[in-house]
Amino acid sequence: MAFIRNLAGILRRPEAAIRYQSLGVRKAFRWLQDNLLCRQEVVLRRSLLGSLDVKDPCHIAPSQGYKMVNGSEYFGEACDAAVEEAKNILSCWDDQKISGTKSYLRPLITSDNALRSDSSILSLATSDKMIKTVGGYLGCVPVLTYVNVWYSPILGEKSEAEGSQQWHLDHEDLKQMKVFIYCSEVDAAAGPMWLVDANGSQKLSMNIGYNTSSKVKRVDDHQFINADQVALTGKACDVAFVDTSSCFHLGSRKTRKPRLLIALQYLGPQAYNAKTYDNPMLASAIVQNKPNLGNWLAGFGCQ
C-alpha cells in the first residue's frame, strides 16, 4: 500500500520527486514540461515577454547565473523610491518585534504590515524593465512569488554558520531568479552574499553528487576551497540578480555591521512548487499594482 501511495503521489505531482534527482534528469523533465505539460502557458508567457518594449534590457549570462547593476542608473527613480520605502519599514520596527526563524536574517514584512498595491517596492518588482530582465533569463514572463525586506543584525565573529549561512542551492526550481536591492552599503563587514558562478557550481554539484534534500543540502566549506568564490559587495541602490538554484551561495556570515536589502523571488511557470504555491495577499497586491500583467505575475497557471 505504501508503494501504491508513493506511486500515486509521484503521478499526481511528479515535479515534487524530480527536484531531488540528478541535474540530467531534471533537465529532461524540464524539456517535457516545456513541450507538453506546461507548453501552452510557456508559449503565452514568452509572447507576453516579447511584447514588452524595454530598451537595452540587462542580459544575465546563463554560464554566470548572476549580475550586478547600478539600480539608480538602470531603474531610475523607481529604485531610489523602493530603497527609501525599505528604510521606512525598518524605522517602524524595534528589534524585539523583528521575528523569524533565522537570527541572522530577519524579514521585516509580515501579514501585519503587508505591502499595499501602491508600494514603491512592489512597483519596482513589477516594472517592465524588471520583468524583461528576469524573464529574459527565465525564458518568459515569470511569477513573482516573494517580496520582503531583509535585515541582518550585527552578530560578530562569535556566530557559527547555520542554515543559509552555509553553501547551498535553492530548491524551488531547476533555475530561478532572486533580486537583491541593497538599501545600505554591503561590504565585507556586512556579511555579503558569496557565490560560485553557474558553470562552476554545476561542476562542483556533479563532483559531490549534490541534491537539495534536507540531509545533504548544506555543504561544508572545505568543498569550496578550490572554487572561484565571488563576494557580492556594493553600495546602496546596487542590484544583484542571482540564480540561486544554479549558483552555490551563502550570506550573512559574521556580520560586523547591519545589512538592509529588498529581496524578490521570481520563478518560471514550470516551478517544482507551482501546484502548492499560495500567497493570496501578495497576489492581490500584484494584480492591483500591474493590471495588464498582474494575473500572470501573481500566480501559476499550469496546475
Phi, psi and omega in degrees: 000320180299319179298317181296318179296318179296319179295319178297321178296320179294319180293324181286320181224072182300330182295334179294326178277326183297327186300338181263002184274178180294164180299321180298318178294318181293324177292321178295319178294325178296321176300318179297319178296311183297328186254355179216293190296320183238017189304313184298315181291321179299316179299315180296318181291326176295319179296317179297320178297318180294336181280348180283123182267091181237125181277133175050057177294150179293134178256128179252114184292128178303328180291335178268310180079007178202162175195146176243141178225160172280109186296325180295323179282320186280316182257350179071214185297336180300322180289316179301319180294322179295319179296318178296321178296319179297319178296322178294323178297317179297321183294341181270000182245151166246164189298333181288335183271340182286115186249180179137162182280345181254117179292336184268352182212109190243118177286130184267345181258124179232185177296338181284334179227040182304147180296138175275168184294338180265015180298136176294325178296315181293323179297322176293317183296331182255006182295151180303322182292322177293316181296318180295320181292308181293316180296327177298328179279317183278343175100357180190175175301123185272178172255128178273103189261346186206134174220126178202171173245125183254136177238124176252114181281174176287124178246327177078183185291342185290341187285142176262142181294133177212162175052230183285003170281354177255157181298136180193167167247149177279155194254354192293336181196173177301320171213157180205179176225122169253138181242127181243117178258115184286129179253359175211165177296134178243101177245191184301330182283344185265012179064058183293164171290135171250143180213165170242133186299169189299317180297314179296322180292322180296317179297316181294319180300318180291323182294324184258002180063047188283144162213173189264017174294154188300332183290327186234010185297320180273135185241137181293152182302327186297339177288345185249011182302320183262005181276149176280101183266139181239131176264124181272072176273159180179178181257172179303137182082359169289150183233129178250123172261124184222126171276095186282355172272340183252338182249118171303139184204165172204170179192173176060037178269133171044052182292129178255356171209153186291157179229136179231128178209160173264134181241127178237143177234131179235135178233154173282168181292350181267006188307146182299331182259019183301321185282347181247359182294134180202106177216073189298326181294315178293317181301317180297317180295322180295315182299319179288326182286327186229076187304323186285328181237005188304317182296327179286321180286336189272344183191172182266148180250335183273086182234000000 
